[in-house]
Amino acid sequence: MPYADRTARVERKTGETEVKVALNLDGRGAVSCSTGIGFFDHMIDLLGRHAGFDIELEARGDLGVDAHHTVEDAAICLGRAVSDSLGDKRGINRYGHVLLPMDEALVMVALDLSGRGFLSLEADFKTPRAGDMDTDLVEEFLRSFALNGGITLHVRVLAGKNTHHMVEAVFKGLARALRTAVARGGGEEVPSTKGVL
C-alpha cells in the first residue's frame, strides 16, 4: 500500500500578522521564505534544507513595532503544518536527536513527536541580536513551534562564542532531529503502546 502524501497548508491572519505556510515533509529541501526579517528567513531556509522539507512561508507583520509577532505566528503556522502533515503518525520513527557542531558552537537537540507540546531550552546567547533578529525570539519560535506541532522539544546550547553560529546550530539541530523523527521506519503501526499519538 503506498504511503499518503505528507503535506499541509496553514494560514493565519490577525490584527498583527498575515502568514501562509505550505509544507511537504517528503520534499527535497526546497525553501521559499519571505518574512521581512533577513536572519529569520535564513534560519527557515536552513530548517527546510537540513530537514529535507519543502517549505513555502510568506509572512507580513507589524515589523514597525518589532519582529516578535511575525516570528511567533510563523512558528505557530509551521508547527501546525508539521502536525497536520503527519496525520495519525503511522510508521514514523517518532523520536529524533542530534549533537550538532558549527565551528566553536555545539548544540544538542532531542525531540519526540508525542502530541504533547513542550519546550526546554538552555542557551546563553552572547549578544542580544543576530543579524536583524533579537535572540530572545529564538525561544519564542521554538516554544510556539513545539506547542502547535505537539512536539516535546529539548534544546541545549553546550558551547559557543559567536551568537550567529549558536543560533544557526540550534536551527540546523532542530532540522536534523525532525528529519529523523518524521522518517518512516517501516510498518504501519502508530509508535505508541496507546495506539495513538
N, C-alpha and C positions, 0 to 999 in steps of 0.2 A: 504494500500500500504506500503510495507516495506521500511525502510529508506536505503538510499545508504550508502556504506562504506565511512568512512571519513578518508582516508589515503592519504599519499603523499610521494614521494621520490624526493629529490633535491640533485643535485651535483654541485659543483663549483670548478673550477681549475684555478689558477692564477700563476704568477711567484713567489708568496709568500706562497700560501697555496693550499691544496687539501682537500676538505671537502665533506663528504657524509652523508646525513640525511635520515632516514626513520621514519615516524610519523604515529601513529594511535590515533586519538582523543578519540576513544571509547575503549581504552585498559584497562589494569589493573595496570598501573604504573610500568611496566617493563622497565628498562633502561639499556642500554649498551653504555658507553661513554668512548672514548679514544682520548684525545687531547694532551697528554704530559704535561698538566697543572693540577696537582692534585687537587687543590682547585676548579678550574673551573669544572672539572669532578664531584666533589662533589655537586656543585650548580646545574648542569644539572640533576643529579640524584634526587635531591630534587624537582626540577621543574617537572620532569615527575611523580614522586611518588605522590606529593601533587595535581597535576592536574588530575591524573588518565590517563595520556597519556603514551603509549608505545613509547619510543624513542630509536633509534639506531643512534649514532653520532660517526663518525670517522673523525679525522682531523689530517693532517700532515702540520706543518707550520714552518716558519723560526724562531724557538724559540731561535736560536743563536743570533738573533737580540733582540727580546723581544716577549711577548705574544700578543701584540696588534693585529696583522693581523689574528692570529688564532682565538682569541675571536670574533673579528669583523666579520670574514667570517662565523664562526659557527652561529653567531646571524643572519646574512643575510639568511643563508640556513634554519634555524629554523623558522624565520619569514615567508619566502616564503612557507614553508611546512604547516604552520598553515593556511595561506591564501588559498593555493591550496586545502587543505583537507576540508575546509568549503564550497567549491563550491559557490552556489548562496545564501547561508546562510538561506535558508528557515527553519522556525520553531525554530531557536535558540533564546536564551534569549537576546543576543547581548551585554548586559551590565553586568559587574561584579565589585564588590568592596569587600574589606575586611579590617578590622583593626586587625593586627596580632601582638601578643606579642611573644617575645622569651627572657626569663629571663628579664634583665633590658631594652632590646631594644623593641621599639614599632614602627610599620610601617603601614602606610595607603597606599593602592593601589586601584585605581579606573580606569577602562578601558571601552572602547567602541569599538566593532569590526565594526567600521564605514566605513572602507575602506580608511580612511584618516589618514595616519601615522603621529604621533606627540608624543613627549616626553616632559614632565615637571617633573624634578627631583629636590627635595630639600633634600640634605644629607650632613652631616658633619662627614665623617668617621675619626676616631681618630688616625689612623696610615696609612702610605702610602701603606702598603701591608697587605693582608690577606692570610696567607699561602704563596704560591709561586706566587700569582697573585697581580698585582698592583690594588689598589682600584679605580684608575681612569678608569679602564676597566669595572667597573660596569655600568657606564654611557654609555660607548661605546657599551656594549652589549645591554642595554635597548633601546638605540636610533636605532641601526641597526635592532633589532628585531621588534620594533614598526613601523619603516618606511617600512620595507619589508613585514610585516604582515598586513599593513593597519590598525593599531591599534592606537587609541587615548589613551595615557597612562600617568597617573599621579601617581607619587610616592613621598611620604613624609616620611622621617625618623624622627619621632616625638620625640624619646628618645633613648638613648643608650650610653654606655661607652666602650663596647667591640666590636671592629671592626668586628670580626668574627660573633658575634651574629647579628650585624646590617645588614651585607651583607646577611647572611643566612635568616633573616627575610624578606628582600627585595625579594629574590627568592621564598621563601615559599608564601609570599603575592601575588606575580605575579601568581604563580601556582593556588592558591585558587580562585583568581579573574577570571582567564581564565577558570577554571573548571565550574564556574557559568555561564560565558558568552557563552561558546560553548554548554552548555546543551540545549537539545531540550525542549522547554516549551510547546509543543503541537501545533497542527495545521501545516499547510503547507505554511503559509504566510511569506513573507520577512518582518522582523520587521522594516519597514520604511514607512512613508507616500509617499515616492517617488517610492516605489515598487522595488527598487534595493539598494544594499549596495556595 
